[in-house]
Amino acid sequence: MSSGAIRQAVILAGGKGTRLGSITQNIPKPMLPIAGRPFLDYLLEMIERHGYEDIILLGGYLGHVLEAAYDGRRIGGAIVRVLLEKAPLGTAGALTLAHEKLDPRFLMMNGDAFFDINLRALEQASRQSGATATLALRSVDNAARYGRVIESQGRIVAFMEKDPSRPGPGVINGGIYVLKREILDLVHEPPCSLEQDVFPALAERGEIRGKEFDGYFLDIGLPETLEQGRRELPEARLRPAAIFERDTLVDLPGANSPETFQWTKGAVEAIRALNDRGYYVLVTTRGSGAARELNAAMQERLAFEGAHIDRFYSEPDSAADPAIDAAKRKSVSNPFLGAINEWPIVAERSFFIGARGDNIEAARSIGFSTHVFDDGDLARLVEANSRGPLG
């Protein structure tokens, strides 16, 4: 992506996990297994499918284990780098490890919490407010364990410490942020904490905002919540999908160029609504270098609207290559089978929108409902088929 949309995400993965006891003796807390996968893999998957390309893991405790597993690893379209602290620096101090590598604005999240939100919507809120820090917030039934966030009209005015003697509902920090690089100016002699040192200072200056989300939230910091995650997190990935033929989303006047495309009516609104409802949003395209450039341009523009496409699936173009007949194309590349194999899709709650008969037939064969879109308002068609959270 260009310098407009955020391309970088940073994960704090250096905590020791002392409240988890001996289970973190030989493995970093973010790598504890959940349904046969490291917990960290769930975070990386979420970040990558939102379109972030550069992921930095800030490690500390058992950092060599983290580095061996992830440094240089490719996750979909993203590359992972691992930076290690030599001594505990705190959640803010750890950022100094990446000082020379940080983009002007970046996404950041805690490596021991999963908060299922539309990350690009948080980015959009940050861009609109211009705040130094924008936090994803969550209402919970009992905020005593986490500490409360006090806000007024989107502005965070104070942070209340954890207080088990005062149980009850409240708004908490969900552990996902959009930050400006100049936040490093507030990082003092380590150890320095984002939550206890930097964010309160920003609140006093009026430079911190919050946006509330209601997605699934899990913090694996306690033995009982780790077990909760092992029960719940795999199911949290199960969700419906919306698959579009790319031609239903964009018009291409003249040359097939990233500079000339226009959205069809309601396309951006439809994608944003699906993102907010937790759908996997997937697009089938005809494969070529020019097509990939157009895909990237679509993602760039969508990011400014708080939206994203989880994955593009390329099909061989039999018209461009007569050697690829219909039967061979079907056996070589079926985007619907690819989607089902890659994502835990609930097919009976999923749908396909397109115009080509072969794709409509293929979508029906795997249990998707199908809809033909030739003209009109795409957002209305999507709204009629995706009401309510997660369909």
C-alpha positions as a Markdown table, in Angstrom:
| # | Residue | x | y | z |
|---|---|---|---|---|
| 1 | Met | 0.0 | 0.0 | 0.0 |
| 2 | Ser | 1.1 | 3.6 | -0.5 |
| 3 | Ser | 1.8 | 6.0 | 2.4 |
| 4 | Gly | -1.9 | 6.8 | 2.8 |
| 5 | Ala | -3.4 | 3.7 | 4.4 |
| 6 | Ile | -1.6 | 2.1 | 7.3 |
| 7 | Arg | 0.5 | -0.9 | 6.3 |
| 8 | Gln | 2.3 | -1.8 | 9.5 |
| 9 | Ala | 1.2 | -3.6 | 12.7 |
| 10 | Val | 3.1 | -4.1 | 15.9 |
| 11 | Ile | 2.4 | -6.8 | 18.4 |
| 12 | Leu | 3.6 | -6.7 | 22.0 |
| 13 | Ala | 4.8 | -10.3 | 22.6 |
| 14 | Gly | 7.3 | -10.0 | 25.4 |
| 15 | Gly | 5.3 | -10.6 | 28.6 |
| 16 | Lys | 6.3 | -13.4 | 31.0 |
| 17 | Gly | 2.8 | -14.5 | 31.9 |
| 18 | Thr | 3.5 | -15.0 | 35.6 |
| 19 | Arg | -0.2 | -15.4 | 36.5 |
| 20 | Leu | -0.2 | -18.5 | 34.3 |
| 21 | Gly | 2.3 | -20.3 | 36.4 |
| 22 | Ser | 4.5 | -23.1 | 35.1 |
| 23 | Ile | 2.8 | -23.4 | 31.7 |
| 24 | Thr | 4.8 | -20.5 | 30.4 |
| 25 | Gln | 8.1 | -21.9 | 31.7 |
| 26 | Asn | 9.2 | -23.1 | 28.2 |
| 27 | Ile | 7.0 | -21.1 | 25.9 |
| 28 | Pro | 6.1 | -17.4 | 25.5 |
| 29 | Lys | 2.6 | -16.6 | 26.6 |
| 30 | Pro | 1.4 | -15.5 | 23.1 |
| 31 | Met | 2.5 | -18.9 | 21.7 |
| 32 | Leu | 0.4 | -21.0 | 24.1 |
| 33 | Pro | -1.5 | -23.6 | 22.0 |
| 34 | Ile | -5.2 | -23.0 | 21.2 |
| 35 | Ala | -6.7 | -25.9 | 19.3 |
| 36 | Gly | -3.4 | -27.0 | 18.0 |
| 37 | Arg | -2.2 | -23.5 | 16.9 |
| 38 | Pro | -0.2 | -20.9 | 18.8 |
| 39 | Phe | -2.5 | -18.2 | 20.1 |
| 40 | Leu | -0.4 | -15.7 | 18.2 |
| 41 | Asp | -1.4 | -17.3 | 14.9 |
| 42 | Tyr | -4.9 | -16.1 | 15.5 |
| 43 | Leu | -3.8 | -12.5 | 15.8 |
| 44 | Leu | -1.5 | -12.7 | 12.8 |
| 45 | Glu | -4.3 | -14.1 | 10.7 |
| 46 | Met | -6.7 | -11.3 | 11.7 |
| 47 | Ile | -4.1 | -8.6 | 11.0 |
| 48 | Glu | -3.1 | -10.0 | 7.6 |
| 49 | Arg | -6.7 | -10.5 | 6.3 |
| 50 | His | -7.3 | -6.8 | 7.1 |
| 51 | Gly | -4.5 | -6.0 | 4.6 |
| 52 | Tyr | -1.6 | -5.1 | 6.8 |
| 53 | Glu | 1.7 | -6.1 | 5.1 |
| 54 | Asp | 4.5 | -5.4 | 7.6 |
| 55 | Ile | 4.1 | -7.1 | 11.0 |
| 56 | Ile | 6.7 | -6.5 | 13.8 |
| 57 | Leu | 6.7 | -8.7 | 16.9 |
| 58 | Leu | 8.3 | -7.2 | 20.0 |
| 59 | Gly | 9.6 | -10.1 | 22.1 |
| 60 | Gly | 11.3 | -10.4 | 25.5 |
| 61 | Tyr | 10.7 | -13.4 | 27.7 |
| 62 | Leu | 11.9 | -16.6 | 25.8 |
| 63 | Gly | 12.4 | -14.3 | 22.8 |
| 64 | His | 14.6 | -16.9 | 21.1 |
| 65 | Val | 11.6 | -19.2 | 20.9 |
| 66 | Leu | 9.5 | -16.4 | 19.3 |
| 67 | Glu | 12.3 | -15.5 | 16.9 |
| 68 | Ala | 12.8 | -19.1 | 15.7 |
| 69 | Ala | 9.1 | -19.5 | 15.0 |
| 70 | Tyr | 8.2 | -16.2 | 13.3 |
| 71 | Asp | 11.2 | -14.1 | 12.2 |
| 72 | Gly | 11.0 | -13.8 | 8.4 |
| 73 | Arg | 7.8 | -15.8 | 8.2 |
| 74 | Arg | 5.2 | -15.0 | 5.5 |
| 75 | Ile | 1.6 | -14.9 | 6.6 |
| 76 | Gly | -0.5 | -14.6 | 3.5 |
| 77 | Gly | 0.5 | -11.2 | 2.0 |
| 78 | Ala | 2.4 | -10.1 | 5.1 |
| 79 | Ile | 6.0 | -10.5 | 6.3 |
| 80 | Val | 6.8 | -10.9 | 10.0 |
| 81 | Arg | 9.9 | -9.5 | 11.7 |
| 82 | Val | 10.9 | -10.2 | 15.3 |
| 83 | Leu | 12.8 | -7.6 | 17.5 |
| 84 | Leu | 14.0 | -8.7 | 21.0 |
| 85 | Glu | 14.6 | -6.6 | 24.1 |
| 86 | Lys | 17.7 | -7.5 | 26.2 |
| 87 | Ala | 16.0 | -6.4 | 29.4 |
| 88 | Pro | 12.3 | -5.7 | 30.3 |
| 89 | Leu | 11.4 | -2.3 | 28.8 |
| 90 | Gly | 7.6 | -2.2 | 29.5 |
| 91 | Thr | 4.8 | -2.0 | 27.0 |
| 92 | Ala | 5.9 | 1.5 | 25.9 |
| 93 | Gly | 9.6 | 1.0 | 26.3 |
| 94 | Ala | 9.4 | -2.0 | 23.9 |
| 95 | Leu | 8.4 | 0.3 | 21.1 |
| 96 | Thr | 11.9 | 1.9 | 21.3 |
| 97 | Leu | 13.2 | -1.4 | 19.8 |
| 98 | Ala | 11.4 | -0.5 | 16.5 |
| 99 | His | 12.2 | 3.2 | 16.6 |
| 100 | Glu | 14.0 | 3.3 | 13.3 |
| 101 | Lys | 11.5 | 0.9 | 11.7 |
| 102 | Leu | 8.1 | 2.4 | 12.6 |
| 103 | Asp | 5.9 | 4.1 | 10.0 |
| 104 | Pro | 4.4 | 7.5 | 10.8 |
| 105 | Arg | 1.2 | 5.7 | 11.8 |
| 106 | Phe | 0.8 | 2.1 | 12.8 |
| 107 | Leu | -1.5 | -0.4 | 14.3 |
| 108 | Met | -0.5 | -2.0 | 17.6 |
| 109 | Met | -2.0 | -4.7 | 19.8 |
| 110 | Asn | -1.3 | -6.8 | 22.9 |
| 111 | Gly | -0.1 | -10.3 | 22.1 |
| 112 | Asp | -2.2 | -11.9 | 24.8 |
| 113 | Ala | -5.6 | -10.7 | 23.9 |
| 114 | Phe | -7.9 | -11.3 | 20.9 |
| 115 | Phe | -10.5 | -8.6 | 20.1 |
| 116 | Asp | -12.5 | -9.4 | 17.0 |
| 117 | Ile | -13.0 | -5.9 | 15.4 |
| 118 | Asn | -12.9 | -4.2 | 12.1 |
| 119 | Leu | -9.3 | -2.9 | 12.3 |
| 120 | Arg | -9.7 | -0.6 | 9.4 |
| 121 | Ala | -12.7 | 1.1 | 11.1 |
| 122 | Leu | -10.4 | 1.9 | 14.0 |
| 123 | Glu | -7.9 | 3.3 | 11.6 |
| 124 | Gln | -10.5 | 5.4 | 10.0 |
| 125 | Ala | -11.5 | 6.8 | 13.4 |
| 126 | Ser | -7.9 | 7.7 | 14.1 |
| 127 | Arg | -7.5 | 9.5 | 10.7 |
| 128 | Gln | -10.7 | 11.5 | 11.3 |
| 129 | Ser | -9.8 | 12.6 | 14.8 |
| 130 | Gly | -6.1 | 13.2 | 14.2 |
| 131 | Ala | -5.3 | 11.9 | 17.7 |
| 132 | Thr | -1.9 | 10.7 | 18.7 |
| 133 | Ala | -3.5 | 7.5 | 20.0 |
| 134 | Thr | -6.9 | 5.9 | 19.2 |
| 135 | Leu | -7.9 | 2.9 | 21.3 |
| 136 | Ala | -10.4 | 0.1 | 20.6 |
| 137 | Leu | -12.8 | 0.0 | 23.6 |
| 138 | Arg | -15.1 | -2.7 | 24.8 |
| 139 | Ser | -18.0 | -2.7 | 27.3 |
| 140 | Val | -17.9 | -5.7 | 29.7 |
| 141 | Asp | -20.1 | -6.9 | 32.5 |
| 142 | Asn | -17.3 | -6.7 | 35.0 |
| 143 | Ala | -14.6 | -4.1 | 34.4 |
| 144 | Ala | -12.9 | -4.6 | 37.8 |
| 145 | Arg | -10.2 | -6.9 | 36.5 |
| 146 | Tyr | -9.2 | -4.7 | 33.7 |
| 147 | Gly | -9.6 | -1.1 | 34.9 |
| 148 | Arg | -12.0 | 1.3 | 33.4 |
| 149 | Val | -11.7 | 3.9 | 30.7 |
| 150 | Ile | -13.6 | 7.1 | 31.2 |
| 151 | Glu | -14.7 | 8.8 | 28.0 |
| 152 | Ser | -16.8 | 11.7 | 26.8 |
| 153 | Gln | -18.0 | 12.0 | 23.2 |
| 154 | Gly | -15.2 | 9.8 | 21.9 |
| 155 | Arg | -12.5 | 11.6 | 23.9 |
| 156 | Ile | -10.8 | 9.6 | 26.6 |
| 157 | Val | -10.5 | 11.7 | 29.7 |
| 158 | Ala | -9.2 | 9.3 | 32.4 |
| 159 | Phe | -8.1 | 5.7 | 33.2 |
| 160 | Met | -9.2 | 4.0 | 36.4 |
| 161 | Glu | -7.0 | 1.4 | 38.0 |
| 162 | Lys | -8.1 | -2.2 | 38.5 |
| 163 | Asp | -10.2 | -2.4 | 41.6 |
| 164 | Pro | -11.7 | -5.8 | 42.5 |
| 165 | Ser | -13.7 | -4.2 | 45.3 |
| 166 | Arg | -15.7 | -2.3 | 42.7 |
| 167 | Pro | -17.2 | -5.0 | 40.4 |
| 168 | Gly | -19.7 | -4.1 | 37.7 |
| 169 | Pro | -20.1 | -3.1 | 34.1 |
| 170 | Gly | -17.8 | -0.6 | 32.4 |
| 171 | Val | -15.8 | 0.3 | 29.4 |
| 172 | Ile | -12.2 | -1.1 | 29.1 |
| 173 | Asn | -9.2 | -0.8 | 26.9 |
| 174 | Gly | -9.4 | -3.7 | 24.4 |
| 175 | Gly | -5.7 | -3.7 | 23.7 |
| 176 | Ile | -5.7 | -2.6 | 20.1 |
| 177 | Tyr | -4.5 | 0.9 | 19.1 |
| 178 | Val | -3.7 | 3.1 | 16.2 |
| 179 | Leu | -0.7 | 5.3 | 17.2 |
| 180 | Lys | 1.4 | 8.0 | 15.7 |
| 181 | Arg | 5.2 | 7.5 | 15.8 |
| 182 | Glu | 5.6 | 10.7 | 17.9 |
| 183 | Ile | 4.1 | 8.8 | 20.8 |
| 184 | Leu | 7.8 | 7.7 | 21.4 |
| 185 | Asp | 8.4 | 11.3 | 22.6 |
| 186 | Leu | 6.5 | 10.3 | 25.8 |
| 187 | Val | 8.4 | 7.1 | 26.5 |
| 188 | His | 10.7 | 7.8 | 29.4 |
| 189 | Glu | 13.4 | 5.8 | 31.1 |
| 190 | Pro | 12.4 | 2.1 | 30.9 |
| 191 | Pro | 10.5 | 0.2 | 32.1 |
| 192 | Cys | 7.8 | 2.5 | 30.8 |
| 193 | Ser | 4.1 | 1.5 | 30.4 |
| 194 | Leu | 1.7 | 2.5 | 27.7 |
| 195 | Glu | -1.3 | 1.9 | 30.0 |
| 196 | Gln | 0.1 | 3.6 | 33.2 |
| 197 | Asp | 2.5 | 6.2 | 31.9 |
| 198 | Val | 1.9 | 7.2 | 28.3 |
| 199 | Phe | -1.9 | 7.0 | 27.8 |
| 200 | Pro | -2.8 | 8.9 | 31.0 |
| 201 | Ala | -0.3 | 11.7 | 29.8 |
| 202 | Leu | -2.1 | 11.8 | 26.5 |
| 203 | Ala | -5.5 | 12.0 | 28.2 |
| 204 | Glu | -4.3 | 15.1 | 30.1 |
| 205 | Arg | -3.3 | 16.7 | 26.8 |
| 206 | Gly | -6.5 | 15.8 | 25.1 |
| 207 | Glu | -4.7 | 13.7 | 22.5 |
| 208 | Ile | -6.2 | 10.3 | 22.9 |
| 209 | Arg | -9.5 | 9.0 | 21.5 |
| 210 | Gly | -11.5 | 5.8 | 21.8 |
| 211 | Lys | -13.9 | 3.9 | 19.5 |
| 212 | Glu | -16.2 | 1.3 | 21.0 |
| 213 | Phe | -16.6 | -2.1 | 19.4 |
| 214 | Asp | -18.7 | -5.1 | 20.5 |
| 215 | Gly | -16.8 | -8.0 | 18.9 |
| 216 | Tyr | -15.6 | -11.2 | 20.7 |
| 217 | Phe | -13.0 | -10.3 | 23.4 |
| 218 | Leu | -10.6 | -12.7 | 25.1 |
| 219 | Asp | -7.6 | -12.1 | 27.3 |
| 220 | Ile | -5.6 | -15.3 | 28.0 |
| 221 | Gly | -3.7 | -13.9 | 31.0 |
| 222 | Leu | -5.3 | -16.2 | 33.6 |
| 223 | Pro | -5.5 | -20.0 | 33.6 |
| 224 | Glu | -9.3 | -19.9 | 33.5 |
| 225 | Thr | -9.4 | -17.4 | 30.6 |
| 226 | Leu | -6.8 | -19.5 | 28.7 |
| 227 | Glu | -9.1 | -22.5 | 29.1 |
| 228 | Gln | -12.0 | -20.3 | 28.0 |
| 229 | Gly | -10.1 | -19.4 | 24.9 |
| 230 | Arg | -9.4 | -23.1 | 24.1 |
| 231 | Arg | -13.1 | -23.7 | 24.2 |
| 232 | Glu | -14.3 | -20.5 | 22.4 |
| 233 | Leu | -11.6 | -19.1 | 20.0 |
| 234 | Pro | -11.8 | -21.8 | 17.3 |
| 235 | Glu | -15.6 | -21.2 | 17.1 |
| 236 | Ala | -15.0 | -17.5 | 17.0 |
| 237 | Arg | -13.3 | -18.0 | 13.6 |
| 238 | Leu | -16.4 | -19.7 | 12.2 |
| 239 | Arg | -18.4 | -17.1 | 10.2 |
| 240 | Pro | -20.3 | -16.6 | 7.0 |
| 241 | Ala | -18.6 | -15.3 | 3.8 |
| 242 | Ala | -19.7 | -13.0 | 1.1 |
| 243 | Ile | -17.9 | -13.7 | -2.2 |
| 244 | Phe | -18.2 | -11.2 | -5.1 |
| 245 | Glu | -17.1 | -11.3 | -8.7 |
| 246 | Arg | -14.8 | -8.2 | -8.9 |
| 247 | Asp | -16.8 | -6.8 | -11.8 |
| 248 | Thr | -19.8 | -6.4 | -9.5 |
| 249 | Leu | -17.7 | -4.1 | -7.3 |
| 250 | Val | -15.9 | -1.9 | -9.9 |
| 251 | Asp | -16.4 | -0.3 | -13.3 |
| 252 | Leu | -13.4 | -0.1 | -15.6 |
| 253 | Pro | -13.8 | 2.7 | -18.1 |
| 254 | Gly | -11.2 | 2.4 | -20.8 |
| 255 | Ala | -8.0 | 0.5 | -19.8 |
| 256 | Asn | -8.0 | -2.0 | -17.0 |
| 257 | Ser | -6.0 | 0.4 | -14.8 |
| 258 | Pro | -5.9 | 1.1 | -11.1 |
| 259 | Glu | -6.1 | 4.8 | -11.8 |
| 260 | Thr | -9.3 | 4.6 | -13.8 |
| 261 | Phe | -11.6 | 2.3 | -11.9 |
| 262 | Gln | -14.8 | 3.5 | -10.2 |
| 263 | Trp | -16.9 | 1.7 | -7.6 |
| 264 | Thr | -20.3 | 0.5 | -8.6 |
| 265 | Lys | -23.1 | 2.1 | -6.6 |
| 266 | Gly | -23.2 | 0.9 | -3.0 |
| 267 | Ala | -20.0 | -1.3 | -3.3 |
| 268 | Val | -18.0 | 0.4 | -0.6 |
| 269 | Glu | -21.0 | 0.6 | 1.7 |
| 270 | Ala | -21.7 | -3.1 | 1.2 |
| 271 | Ile | -18.1 | -4.1 | 2.0 |
| 272 | Arg | -17.9 | -1.9 | 5.1 |
| 273 | Ala | -21.2 | -3.3 | 6.4 |
| 274 | Leu | -20.0 | -6.9 | 5.9 |
| 275 | Asn | -16.7 | -6.1 | 7.6 |
| 276 | Asp | -18.5 | -4.6 | 10.6 |
| 277 | Arg | -20.8 | -7.7 | 10.8 |
| 278 | Gly | -17.8 | -10.0 | 10.8 |
| 279 | Tyr | -18.2 | -11.7 | 7.4 |
| 280 | Tyr | -15.2 | -12.9 | 5.4 |
| 281 | Val | -15.3 | -10.7 | 2.3 |
| 282 | Leu | -13.7 | -12.5 | -0.7 |
| 283 | Val | -13.4 | -11.5 | -4.3 |
| 284 | Thr | -12.8 | -13.6 | -7.5 |
| 285 | Thr | -10.8 | -12.0 | -10.3 |
| 286 | Arg | -9.2 | -12.9 | -13.6 |
| 287 | Gly | -5.5 | -13.4 | -13.0 |
| 288 | Ser | -2.9 | -11.0 | -14.4 |
| 289 | Gly | -0.3 | -8.5 | -13.2 |
| 290 | Ala | -2.7 | -5.7 | -14.0 |
| 291 | Ala | -5.4 | -7.4 | -12.0 |
| 292 | Arg | -3.1 | -7.5 | -9.0 |
| 293 | Glu | -2.4 | -3.8 | -9.3 |
| 294 | Leu | -6.1 | -3.1 | -9.4 |
| 295 | Asn | -6.7 | -5.3 | -6.3 |
| 296 | Ala | -4.1 | -3.3 | -4.4 |
| 297 | Ala | -5.7 | 0.0 | -5.5 |
| 298 | Met | -9.1 | -1.3 | -4.3 |
| 299 | Gln | -7.7 | -2.1 | -0.9 |
| 300 | Glu | -6.0 | 1.3 | -0.6 |
| 301 | Arg | -9.3 | 3.1 | -1.2 |
| 302 | Leu | -11.3 | 0.8 | 1.0 |
| 303 | Ala | -8.9 | 1.4 | 3.9 |
| 304 | Phe | -9.9 | 5.1 | 3.9 |
| 305 | Glu | -13.5 | 4.1 | 4.3 |
| 306 | Gly | -12.8 | 1.7 | 7.2 |
| 307 | Ala | -13.2 | -1.4 | 5.0 |
| 308 | His | -11.2 | -4.2 | 3.5 |
| 309 | Ile | -11.3 | -7.4 | 1.4 |
| 310 | Asp | -10.0 | -10.4 | 3.1 |
| 311 | Arg | -8.7 | -12.2 | 0.1 |
| 312 | Phe | -8.7 | -12.1 | -3.7 |
| 313 | Tyr | -8.9 | -15.4 | -5.6 |
| 314 | Ser | -7.5 | -15.4 | -9.1 |
| 315 | Glu | -9.0 | -17.6 | -11.9 |
| 316 | Pro | -7.3 | -18.6 | -15.1 |
| 317 | Asp | -8.7 | -16.6 | -18.0 |
| 318 | Ser | -9.7 | -19.1 | -20.6 |
| 319 | Ala | -10.6 | -16.3 | -23.0 |
| 320 | Ala | -7.0 | -15.0 | -22.9 |
| 321 | Asp | -5.6 | -18.5 | -23.0 |
| 322 | Pro | -7.5 | -20.8 | -25.4 |
| 323 | Ala | -5.5 | -23.8 | -24.1 |
| 324 | Ile | -7.4 | -23.5 | -20.8 |
| 325 | Asp | -10.8 | -25.0 | -21.5 |
| 326 | Ala | -13.7 | -24.9 | -19.1 |
| 327 | Ala | -13.0 | -28.3 | -17.6 |
| 328 | Lys | -9.4 | -27.7 | -17.0 |
| 329 | Arg | -10.1 | -24.3 | -15.5 |
| 330 | Lys | -12.5 | -25.8 | -13.1 |
| 331 | Ser | -10.0 | -28.5 | -12.0 |
| 332 | Val | -7.1 | -26.0 | -11.7 |
| 333 | Ser | -8.7 | -23.1 | -9.9 |
| 334 | Asn | -12.1 | -23.2 | -8.1 |
| 335 | Pro | -12.1 | -20.0 | -6.0 |
| 336 | Phe | -15.0 | -21.3 | -3.9 |
| 337 | Leu | -13.2 | -24.5 | -2.9 |
| 338 | Gly | -10.1 | -22.4 | -2.3 |
| 339 | Ala | -12.1 | -20.2 | 0.1 |
| 340 | Ile | -13.7 | -23.1 | 1.9 |
| 341 | Asn | -10.2 | -24.7 | 2.4 |
| 342 | Glu | -8.6 | -21.5 | 3.6 |
| 343 | Trp | -11.3 | -20.1 | 6.0 |
| 344 | Pro | -13.7 | -21.8 | 8.4 |
| 345 | Ile | -16.8 | -20.6 | 6.5 |
| 346 | Val | -20.3 | -21.3 | 7.5 |
| 347 | Ala | -21.6 | -22.1 | 4.0 |
| 348 | Glu | -25.3 | -22.2 | 4.7 |
| 349 | Arg | -25.1 | -18.5 | 5.9 |
| 350 | Ser | -22.9 | -17.4 | 3.1 |
| 351 | Phe | -23.7 | -15.9 | -0.3 |
| 352 | Phe | -22.2 | -15.2 | -3.7 |
| 353 | Ile | -22.9 | -12.1 | -5.9 |
| 354 | Gly | -21.9 | -12.3 | -9.5 |
| 355 | Ala | -23.1 | -12.4 | -13.1 |
| 356 | Arg | -21.3 | -15.4 | -14.7 |
| 357 | Gly | -23.2 | -18.6 | -14.8 |
| 358 | Asp | -20.3 | -20.9 | -14.1 |
| 359 | Asn | -19.4 | -19.2 | -10.9 |
| 360 | Ile | -23.0 | -19.1 | -9.8 |
| 361 | Glu | -23.2 | -22.9 | -10.4 |
| 362 | Ala | -20.0 | -23.4 | -8.5 |
| 363 | Ala | -21.1 | -21.3 | -5.5 |
| 364 | Arg | -24.4 | -23.2 | -5.3 |
| 365 | Ser | -22.6 | -26.5 | -5.3 |
| 366 | Ile | -20.9 | -25.7 | -2.0 |
| 367 | Gly | -24.0 | -24.5 | -0.3 |
| 368 | Phe | -23.9 | -20.7 | -0.9 |
| 369 | Ser | -27.0 | -18.8 | -1.8 |
| 370 | Thr | -26.4 | -16.9 | -5.1 |
| 371 | His | -27.5 | -13.6 | -6.5 |
| 372 | Val | -27.1 | -12.0 | -9.9 |
| 373 | Phe | -26.1 | -8.3 | -9.9 |
| 374 | Asp | -26.1 | -6.4 | -13.2 |
| 375 | Asp | -27.1 | -2.9 | -12.1 |
| 376 | Gly | -28.6 | -1.0 | -9.2 |
| 377 | Asp | -27.4 | -0.5 | -5.6 |
| 378 | Leu | -25.1 | -3.3 | -4.4 |
| 379 | Ala | -25.5 | -2.2 | -0.7 |
| 380 | Arg | -29.3 | -2.8 | -0.8 |
| 381 | Leu | -28.7 | -6.3 | -2.2 |
| 382 | Val | -26.2 | -7.1 | 0.5 |
| 383 | Glu | -28.3 | -5.6 | 3.2 |
| 384 | Ala | -31.2 | -7.9 | 2.2 |
| 385 | Asn | -28.9 | -11.0 | 2.6 |
| 386 | Ser | -26.7 | -10.2 | 5.6 |
| 387 | Arg | -28.9 | -8.8 | 8.4 |
| 388 | Gly | -27.7 | -8.8 | 11.9 |
| 389 | Pro | -24.3 | -9.7 | 13.4 |
| 390 | Leu | -22.5 | -12.4 | 11.5 |
| 391 | Gly | -25.5 | -12.9 | 9.3 |
